[in-house]
Amino acid sequence: MKLEERCKSIELIVSDVDGVLTDGGVLLDNEGIEAKQYHIRDGLGVKVWRKAGFRFGIITGRNSQTVRLRSSELGIDVVRQGIEDKLSVANDLLEQFGLTSQQLAYIGDDLPDLPVVRMAGLGVAVQDAAAELRDAADYVTQSPGGRGAVRELVELILKAQGRWADIVRSF
């Protein structure tokens, strides 16, 4: 199936965090306080996606207060942290929202994301993802993780759905 056709049916985007919404770096100070850097264009991409009437979710293997804060700020619909079996959670989300795998886009960067990328209607790897994930993906972003890859994905899907021009006009 062509990329544009895959994009047309997408109603839910689910993303990993470290290496996708961030560059993968984790800063820890002497007190053990964690810091991560999120790209502002990815945040706008999430907001635009939600403004278009769709849901956005996060499934991540780590637990982080920064993820809770950023998710709340962006109004992200679903946040699942500390997850080892991402495929099981992705399937639960599809069931919860009454969607099929063809309506899911999943974006990741490393091996734990591989099962969901293979299952999703649109499996996406960031530009600097592990080679195995890039090979399995339907689409590899031009942007690396933490540098606008999620925004790129949102724009790709909304353009294929013929909705991007309306979003741009709304600004």
C-alpha positions in Angstrom: 0.0 0.0 0.0 1.3 3.5 -0.9 2.3 5.9 1.9 -0.5 8.4 1.1 -3.1 5.6 1.3 -1.7 4.5 4.7 -1.9 8.1 5.9 -5.5 8.7 4.9 -6.9 6.2 7.5 -4.9 7.4 10.5 -6.9 8.6 13.5 -4.5 7.9 16.3 -0.8 8.7 16.6 1.1 7.0 19.4 4.7 7.9 20.1 7.6 6.8 22.2 9.3 9.6 24.2 13.1 9.2 24.6 14.6 9.4 21.2 11.4 10.6 19.5 9.9 13.5 21.4 13.4 14.1 22.9 16.8 13.6 21.4 17.3 10.6 23.7 19.5 12.3 26.2 18.6 12.2 29.9 20.2 14.7 32.2 20.5 13.8 35.9 21.7 16.4 38.5 23.5 15.5 41.7 20.2 15.1 43.4 18.9 12.7 40.8 16.5 15.2 39.3 15.9 14.4 35.7 15.7 16.9 32.8 14.8 16.3 29.1 14.6 18.7 26.2 11.5 18.7 24.1 11.3 20.4 20.7 8.7 23.1 20.4 7.7 22.1 16.9 6.8 18.6 18.0 4.6 20.2 20.7 2.8 22.3 18.1 2.5 19.1 15.9 0.7 17.4 18.8 -1.6 20.4 19.4 -2.4 20.7 15.6 -3.2 16.9 15.5 -5.6 17.3 18.4 -7.0 20.5 16.9 -7.8 18.4 13.8 -10.0 16.2 16.0 -7.6 13.3 16.5 -6.1 11.6 19.6 -2.4 11.4 20.5 -0.8 9.0 22.9 2.5 8.1 24.5 3.8 4.7 25.3 7.3 4.8 27.0 9.4 2.3 28.8 10.6 4.8 31.4 8.8 6.7 34.1 9.4 10.4 34.2 7.9 13.4 35.8 8.9 15.5 32.7 6.7 13.2 30.6 3.8 13.9 32.9 4.4 17.6 32.8 4.9 17.8 29.0 1.9 15.6 28.3 -0.4 17.7 30.5 0.8 20.9 28.9 0.0 19.5 25.4 -3.3 17.9 26.4 -2.1 14.4 25.3 -5.0 12.0 25.5 -3.1 8.8 26.6 0.1 8.5 28.6 1.4 5.0 29.5 4.8 5.0 31.3 7.0 2.1 32.5 5.7 -0.2 29.8 7.8 -3.2 28.6 5.2 -4.7 26.3 4.3 -1.7 24.0 2.4 -3.9 21.6 0.0 -5.1 24.2 -0.7 -1.5 25.3 -1.1 -0.3 21.7 -3.7 -3.1 21.1 -5.5 -2.1 24.3 -5.7 1.5 23.0 -7.1 0.4 19.7 -9.8 -1.6 21.5 -10.5 1.3 23.9 -11.0 3.7 21.0 -12.8 1.2 18.7 -10.0 1.5 16.0 -8.2 -1.0 13.8 -4.5 -1.2 13.4 -4.8 0.5 10.0 -6.0 3.6 11.9 -2.8 3.8 14.0 0.4 5.5 13.3 3.2 4.7 15.7 6.6 6.5 15.8 9.6 5.1 17.5 13.4 5.0 17.6 14.7 1.7 18.9 14.1 -2.1 19.3 11.3 -1.9 21.9 9.2 -0.1 19.3 9.7 -2.7 16.7 6.5 -4.8 17.4 4.2 -1.8 17.3 5.9 -0.3 14.2 5.3 -3.7 12.4 1.6 -3.8 13.6 0.6 -0.2 12.9 -1.1 0.9 9.7 1.7 3.5 9.5 4.9 2.4 11.2 7.3 5.3 11.5 11.0 5.5 12.5 12.8 8.7 13.3 15.8 9.5 11.0 18.3 8.5 13.6 16.5 5.3 14.8 18.1 1.9 15.1 18.7 0.3 11.6 16.3 -2.5 12.4 13.5 -0.1 13.1 14.2 2.0 10.0 14.1 -1.2 7.9 10.7 -2.2 9.4 9.1 1.2 9.1 6.7 2.3 6.4 8.2 5.8 6.7 11.4 7.2 8.0 11.3 10.9 9.0 13.8 13.4 7.6 14.1 14.9 11.1 16.0 13.1 13.9 14.3 12.3 17.2 13.7 15.3 19.4 14.1 17.7 16.4 10.7 17.9 14.8 10.0 14.3 13.7 6.6 14.2 15.3 5.6 17.5 13.7 6.8 16.1 10.3 4.6 13.0 10.8 1.5 15.1 11.7 2.1 17.3 8.6 2.6 14.2 6.4 -0.7 12.6 7.5 -2.8 15.8 7.5 -1.6 16.7 3.9 -2.5 13.2 2.7 -5.9 13.6 4.3 -6.4 17.0 2.6 -6.6 18.8 5.9 -3.3 20.6 6.1 -4.3 23.8 4.3 -7.3 24.3 6.7 -4.9 24.0 9.6 -2.5 26.5 8.2 -5.4 28.9 7.5 -6.5 28.6 11.1 -3.3 30.4 12.2 
